[in-house]
């Protein structure tokens, strides 16, 4: 079964929605707002994250924590997702509980409790969410990838936010931001799972059709959100750069290489996807074959293609093997990444990479949860729920020589940011 690409329908109030049946016993509901960390006002990093927690927290008819208790008692699970490009709420329940969840999601969308007491709770939750990743011994390296990988774009501040910038935030500013960014006319409702489509259509119209877009306060505060940002352009890296970091608590040194990638709707995106699959997707990617299995220079590595609405990053990251330091691992990592431009890509490699990508795009065992995430994210980042299928049609036509020619221009000749993270080494910038 291929990934479906239905066109969303629009209710009179502007809310987009789509429903897609999936075999099984569960149903998933995903509410996606096309507002993410990129949209946070200057000096208020984390505003989107904070408002999402308020929307998820309590409403006129749902007390704090009641939504989660309702879902848990039904045998389901729920959570929120904050991204640089979007904010989302997702719930998975047994299919017979779907109507109950749709009512609750409509209630959270239409009547969030934006009050000083709920704001204080949301600030505390945000602080905890920001603190948790810092317990990772490689958190400093991950932060450096984000902060230094992007040069000028708001993506460099991440999506979680900075609790210190929100400490003095008052409820009027929160209400104004919610009114400007979290209206039903800026959202997509995705319903997937075991249900009758006609019945779901009636439920959606009944519970969501009467929701009104939030009204801005009579007197908007000075921190009211700016008009729609549209595209934000990222500056190009002028030359290669090396940064040295000190890791105090990490068990092994680490290295990361970062290249700039165009916005996700750029025509070159399918080429980036195929090259990424050749090098780093699956256990048999070139990087793991060479650096972990053959040369034993790295204990563990990953190649990550972060593609976003306005700009992206290709990040090759490795933990050094015992006895190694970061510099030789970074050098070997770069050589292996660049080797894609020179060493011919065999038909076997190409077919295996395409098969791995196809498995991510086409599947016979879609779960309601997975499909809801795929459709919602494609809409939020690409503005098109069918974008993954269109990407597949493009990279299926590509050959190994196409990838090599592209790699020579976009990676071999492009500046790279090198991050060297040694244990106890002095931090600083290398010449």
C-alpha positions as CSV (number, residue, x, y, z in Angstrom):
1,X,0.0,0.0,0.0
2,X,1.4,3.4,-0.9
3,X,1.4,6.4,1.3
4,X,-1.9,8.1,0.5
5,X,-1.8,11.8,-0.4
6,X,-5.4,13.0,0.0
7,X,-6.0,16.7,-0.3
8,X,-7.2,18.3,3.0
9,X,-10.7,19.7,3.1
10,X,-11.4,23.1,4.6
11,X,-14.2,23.9,7.0
12,X,-15.9,27.3,6.8
13,X,-13.8,28.6,9.8
14,X,-10.6,27.9,7.8
15,X,-9.6,24.7,9.6
16,X,-8.0,22.1,7.2
17,X,-8.7,18.4,7.9
18,X,-8.2,15.0,6.4
19,X,-9.2,11.5,7.4
20,X,-7.5,8.3,6.2
21,X,-8.6,4.8,7.2
22,X,-5.9,2.4,8.3
23,X,-6.4,-1.3,9.1
24,X,-6.1,-2.2,12.7
25,X,-7.8,-1.4,16.0
26,X,-6.4,2.1,16.8
27,X,-7.1,5.6,15.7
28,X,-4.8,8.6,15.8
29,X,-5.6,12.3,15.9
30,X,-2.9,14.9,15.1
31,X,-3.5,18.6,15.3
32,X,-0.7,20.6,13.6
33,X,-0.2,24.3,13.8
34,X,2.1,25.8,11.2
35,X,4.0,27.8,13.8
36,X,7.3,26.7,15.2
37,X,10.5,27.9,16.9
38,X,11.3,30.0,13.8
39,X,8.2,32.1,14.6
40,X,9.2,33.0,18.1
41,X,9.5,36.8,18.6
42,X,13.0,38.2,19.0
43,X,14.1,37.9,22.6
44,X,11.3,35.4,23.4
45,X,12.7,32.1,22.3
46,X,10.3,29.4,23.3
47,X,7.1,31.3,22.9
48,X,5.6,28.8,20.5
49,X,6.6,25.9,22.8
50,X,5.1,27.7,25.8
51,X,1.7,28.4,24.0
52,X,1.6,24.7,22.8
53,X,1.9,23.6,26.4
54,X,-0.9,25.9,27.4
55,X,-3.2,24.6,24.6
56,X,-2.4,21.0,25.7
57,X,-2.8,21.8,29.4
58,X,-6.3,22.9,30.3
59,X,-9.5,24.4,28.8
60,X,-12.9,25.5,29.8
61,X,-14.2,22.0,30.3
62,X,-10.9,20.1,30.8
63,X,-9.1,20.6,34.1
64,X,-5.2,20.4,34.2
65,X,-4.2,16.9,33.5
66,X,-7.7,15.7,32.7
67,X,-7.0,15.2,28.9
68,X,-4.1,12.9,29.7
69,X,-6.1,11.0,32.3
70,X,-9.0,10.6,29.8
71,X,-6.6,9.2,27.1
72,X,-4.7,6.9,29.6
73,X,-8.0,5.4,31.0
74,X,-9.0,4.6,27.4
75,X,-5.8,2.7,26.9
76,X,-4.2,5.3,24.7
77,X,-1.3,7.8,24.7
78,X,-0.8,11.4,23.9
79,X,2.0,13.9,23.6
80,X,3.1,17.2,22.0
81,X,5.8,17.9,19.5
82,X,7.6,21.2,19.1
83,X,9.7,21.7,16.0
84,X,11.4,24.6,14.3
85,X,8.6,24.7,11.7
86,X,5.5,23.5,13.5
87,X,3.8,22.7,16.8
88,X,1.7,19.5,17.1
89,X,-0.5,17.5,19.5
90,X,-1.0,13.8,18.8
91,X,-3.2,11.2,20.5
92,X,-3.5,7.5,19.8
93,X,-6.4,5.5,21.2
94,X,-8.5,2.4,20.6
95,X,-10.7,3.2,17.6
96,X,-13.9,3.0,19.6
97,X,-12.7,6.1,21.7
98,X,-12.2,8.3,18.6
99,X,-15.3,10.5,19.0
100,X,-14.3,11.2,22.6
101,X,-10.8,12.4,21.6
102,X,-12.2,14.5,18.7
103,X,-14.5,16.3,21.2
104,X,-11.5,16.9,23.6
105,X,-9.2,18.1,20.8
106,X,-11.9,20.6,19.6
107,X,-12.3,21.8,23.2
108,X,-8.5,22.3,23.6
109,X,-8.4,24.2,20.3
110,X,-11.4,26.5,21.0
111,X,-11.2,27.1,24.7
112,X,-7.6,26.9,26.0
113,X,-7.2,28.3,29.6
114,X,-4.8,31.2,29.1
115,X,-4.6,32.4,32.7
116,X,-1.7,33.4,35.0
117,X,-1.9,30.1,37.0
118,X,-1.8,27.9,33.8
119,X,1.0,30.2,32.5
120,X,3.1,29.5,35.6
121,X,2.7,25.8,35.2
122,X,3.6,25.9,31.5
123,X,6.7,27.9,32.2
124,X,7.8,25.2,34.7
125,X,7.1,22.4,32.2
126,X,9.1,24.2,29.5
127,X,12.0,24.6,31.8
128,X,12.0,20.9,32.6
129,X,11.8,20.1,28.9
130,X,14.8,22.3,28.2
131,X,16.8,20.9,31.1
132,X,16.3,17.2,30.2
133,X,18.5,17.1,27.0
134,X,21.3,18.9,28.9
135,X,21.9,15.7,31.0
136,X,23.3,14.1,27.8
137,X,27.1,14.2,28.1
138,X,27.2,15.3,24.4
139,X,24.7,18.1,24.8
140,X,27.3,20.7,24.3
141,X,28.3,19.3,20.9
142,X,24.6,19.0,19.9
143,X,24.0,22.6,20.9
144,X,27.1,23.7,18.9
145,X,25.8,22.0,15.8
146,X,22.6,24.0,16.1
147,X,24.1,27.3,17.1
148,X,27.0,27.3,14.7
149,X,25.6,25.2,11.8
150,X,23.1,28.0,11.1
151,X,24.7,31.4,10.7
152,X,21.8,33.9,10.8
153,X,18.5,32.0,10.7
154,X,16.3,31.6,13.8
155,X,16.8,27.9,13.5
156,X,20.0,28.3,15.3
157,X,18.2,28.9,18.6
158,X,16.3,25.6,18.3
159,X,12.6,25.0,19.1
160,X,12.6,24.2,22.8
161,X,13.4,27.8,23.8
162,X,15.2,29.7,26.6
163,X,13.3,29.8,29.9
164,X,15.2,32.9,30.9
165,X,13.7,34.9,28.0
166,X,10.2,33.9,29.2
167,X,10.6,34.6,32.9
168,X,8.9,38.0,32.8
169,X,6.4,37.1,30.1
170,X,2.8,38.2,31.0
171,X,-0.4,36.6,30.1
172,X,-1.5,39.4,27.7
173,X,1.5,38.8,25.5
174,X,0.7,35.1,25.5
175,X,-2.9,35.7,24.5
176,X,-1.8,38.0,21.7
177,X,0.6,35.4,20.3
178,X,-2.0,32.7,20.6
179,X,-4.5,34.8,18.7
180,X,-2.0,35.5,15.9
181,X,-0.4,32.1,15.5
182,X,-2.7,29.3,16.9
183,X,-6.0,30.0,15.2
184,X,-8.0,27.2,13.7
185,X,-7.4,28.8,10.3
186,X,-3.7,28.0,10.7
187,X,-4.1,24.4,11.7
188,X,-4.5,20.9,10.1
189,X,-6.5,18.1,11.8
190,X,-5.4,14.6,10.7
191,X,-7.5,11.6,11.6
192,X,-6.2,8.1,10.8
193,X,-7.1,4.6,11.8
194,X,-10.0,2.1,11.9
195,X,-13.2,4.1,11.3
196,X,-16.0,4.9,8.8
197,X,-15.0,8.0,6.8
198,X,-18.6,9.3,6.6
199,X,-19.0,9.1,10.4
200,X,-15.7,10.9,11.0
201,X,-16.7,13.6,8.6
202,X,-19.9,14.2,10.6
203,X,-17.9,14.3,13.9
204,X,-15.3,16.7,12.5
205,X,-18.0,19.1,11.3
206,X,-20.0,18.8,14.5
207,X,-17.1,19.3,17.0
208,X,-14.7,21.6,15.0
209,X,-17.1,23.4,12.6
210,X,-18.2,25.9,15.2
211,X,-14.8,26.9,16.4
212,X,-14.0,30.6,15.8
213,X,-10.5,31.9,15.2
214,X,-9.1,33.5,18.4
215,X,-9.7,37.2,18.7
216,X,-6.7,39.4,19.6
217,X,-6.9,41.4,22.8
218,X,-8.5,44.8,22.5
219,X,-5.2,46.5,23.2
220,X,-2.3,44.4,21.9
221,X,0.8,44.6,24.1
222,X,4.2,45.8,22.8
223,X,5.2,42.1,22.5
224,X,2.4,41.2,20.1
225,X,3.5,38.9,17.3
226,X,4.7,40.4,14.1
227,X,2.9,39.8,10.8
228,X,3.4,36.4,9.0
229,X,7.1,35.9,8.6
230,X,7.0,34.0,5.2
231,X,10.4,32.8,4.0
232,X,13.5,33.6,6.2
233,X,16.7,33.3,4.2
234,X,19.8,31.8,5.7
235,X,23.3,33.3,5.0
236,X,25.8,31.1,3.1
237,X,28.9,30.0,5.0
238,X,31.8,32.0,3.4
239,X,34.6,29.5,4.3
240,X,35.3,26.3,6.2
241,X,35.7,26.7,10.0
242,X,36.9,24.5,12.9
243,X,35.7,24.8,16.4
244,X,37.1,23.0,19.4
245,X,34.9,22.1,22.4
246,X,35.6,20.6,25.8
247,X,33.5,17.7,27.0
248,X,33.7,17.3,30.8
249,X,31.4,14.3,31.3
250,X,31.5,12.4,28.0
251,X,33.1,8.9,27.9
252,X,34.6,9.3,24.4
253,X,35.7,12.1,22.2
254,X,33.4,13.1,19.4
255,X,33.5,15.0,16.1
256,X,30.8,16.5,13.8
257,X,30.9,17.9,10.3
258,X,28.2,20.2,9.2
259,X,27.2,21.3,5.6
260,X,24.5,23.7,4.7
261,X,21.4,22.3,2.8
262,X,18.8,24.3,0.9
263,X,15.2,24.7,2.0
264,X,13.1,21.5,1.8
265,X,11.1,22.5,-1.2
266,X,14.2,23.1,-3.3
267,X,14.3,20.9,-6.4
268,X,17.6,19.3,-5.1
269,X,15.9,17.7,-2.0
270,X,15.4,14.2,-3.7
271,X,19.1,14.2,-4.6
272,X,20.1,15.0,-1.0
273,X,17.8,12.2,0.2
274,X,19.4,9.6,-2.1
275,X,23.0,10.7,-1.2
276,X,22.1,10.5,2.5
277,X,20.7,7.0,2.0
278,X,23.9,5.9,0.2
279,X,26.2,7.1,3.0
280,X,24.3,6.7,6.2
281,X,20.9,5.1,6.0
282,X,20.9,1.6,7.6
283,X,23.6,-0.5,9.0
284,X,25.2,-1.0,5.6
285,X,25.7,2.7,4.8
286,X,29.2,3.5,3.5
287,X,30.2,5.5,6.7
288,X,29.5,2.6,9.1
289,X,31.1,0.0,6.7
290,X,34.3,1.9,6.6
291,X,34.8,3.8,9.8
292,X,33.2,1.4,12.3
293,X,33.6,-2.0,10.8
294,X,36.7,-1.7,8.6
295,X,39.0,0.9,10.2
296,X,37.6,0.8,13.7
297,X,38.2,4.6,14.1
298,X,34.7,5.3,15.3
299,X,32.7,3.6,18.0
300,X,29.4,4.9,16.7
301,X,28.3,7.3,14.0
302,X,25.3,8.9,12.3
303,X,24.6,10.9,9.2
304,X,21.6,13.2,9.7
305,X,19.8,15.2,7.0
306,X,17.8,18.0,8.7
307,X,15.6,19.6,6.1
308,X,13.4,22.5,7.2
309,X,11.0,25.0,5.6
310,X,13.7,27.7,5.1
311,X,17.1,25.9,5.3
312,X,18.7,22.7,6.4
313,X,21.9,20.9,7.6
314,X,23.7,17.7,6.7
315,X,25.4,16.5,9.9
316,X,27.9,13.7,10.0
317,X,28.7,12.9,13.7
318,X,30.9,10.2,15.3
319,X,32.0,9.0,18.7
320,X,35.7,8.1,18.6
321,X,36.8,4.6,19.3
322,X,38.8,4.0,22.5
323,X,42.2,5.5,22.3
324,X,41.3,7.9,19.5
325,X,40.9,11.7,19.6
326,X,38.4,13.8,17.8
327,X,40.7,15.2,15.0
328,X,41.6,12.0,13.2
329,X,38.0,10.8,13.4
330,X,36.8,14.1,11.8
331,X,39.4,13.8,9.1
332,X,38.4,10.2,8.3
333,X,34.8,11.1,8.4
334,X,35.2,14.0,6.0
335,X,37.3,11.8,3.6
336,X,34.5,9.2,3.6
337,X,31.8,11.7,3.0
338,X,33.7,13.3,0.1
339,X,34.6,9.9,-1.4
340,X,31.0,9.6,-2.7
341,X,32.0,12.1,-5.4
342,X,34.9,10.0,-6.7
343,X,34.3,6.3,-6.1
344,X,31.6,5.0,-8.5
345,X,28.3,4.0,-7.0
346,X,27.5,0.4,-7.8
347,X,24.1,-0.7,-8.9
348,X,23.8,-2.9,-5.8
349,X,24.5,0.2,-3.5
350,X,22.1,2.3,-5.4
351,X,19.3,-0.2,-5.4
352,X,19.8,-0.9,-1.7
353,X,19.7,2.9,-0.9
354,X,16.5,3.3,-2.9
355,X,14.9,0.3,-1.2
356,X,15.6,1.8,2.2
357,X,14.1,5.1,1.1
358,X,11.1,3.3,-0.4
359,X,10.5,1.5,2.9
360,X,10.2,5.0,4.5
361,X,7.7,6.2,1.9
362,X,5.8,3.0,0.9
363,X,4.8,0.4,3.3
364,X,2.3,-2.5,3.8
365,X,2.1,-2.0,7.5
366,X,1.3,1.7,8.2
367,X,0.1,2.3,11.7
368,X,-2.4,5.0,12.4
369,X,0.2,6.8,14.5
370,X,2.9,6.7,11.8
371,X,0.6,7.9,9.0
372,X,-0.8,10.8,11.0
373,X,2.7,12.0,11.8
374,X,3.8,11.7,8.1
375,X,0.8,13.6,6.7
376,X,0.8,16.3,9.4
377,X,4.6,17.0,9.1
378,X,4.5,17.1,5.3
379,X,1.8,19.7,5.4
380,X,3.5,21.8,8.1
381,X,6.9,21.8,6.5
382,X,6.1,21.5,2.8
383,X,2.6,22.7,2.6
384,X,1.8,19.5,0.7
385,X,0.7,16.2,2.3
386,X,1.8,14.4,-0.9
387,X,5.3,15.7,-0.9
388,X,7.1,12.5,0.2
389,X,5.5,10.6,-2.7
390,X,6.6,13.3,-5.2
391,X,10.1,13.1,-3.8
392,X,10.2,9.4,-4.3
393,X,9.1,9.8,-8.0
394,X,12.1,12.1,-8.4
395,X,14.9,10.0,-6.7
396,X,13.7,6.8,-8.3
397,X,14.9,8.2,-11.6
398,X,18.3,9.2,-10.4
399,X,21.5,7.2,-11.2
400,X,24.8,6.9,-9.4
401,X,26.5,9.3,-11.8
402,X,23.8,11.9,-11.0
403,X,24.6,11.7,-7.3
404,X,28.3,12.0,-7.8
405,X,28.1,15.1,-10.0
406,X,25.8,16.7,-7.5
407,X,28.0,15.8,-4.6
408,X,31.1,17.4,-6.2
409,X,29.3,20.7,-6.5
410,X,27.2,20.8,-3.3
411,X,29.5,19.2,-0.8
412,X,33.1,18.7,-2.0
413,X,33.3,22.4,-3.1
414,X,31.3,23.7,-0.2
415,X,32.6,25.1,3.1
416,X,32.2,22.8,6.0
417,X,32.0,23.4,9.8
418,X,34.2,21.0,11.8
419,X,33.4,20.5,15.5
420,X,36.1,18.7,17.5
421,X,35.0,17.6,21.0
422,X,37.7,16.1,23.1
423,X,37.6,15.1,26.8
424,X,39.0,17.9,28.9
425,X,40.5,19.7,25.9
426,X,40.6,23.5,26.0
427,X,37.7,25.1,24.3
428,X,38.3,27.6,21.6
429,X,38.4,28.3,17.9
430,X,41.0,26.8,15.7
431,X,42.7,28.9,13.1
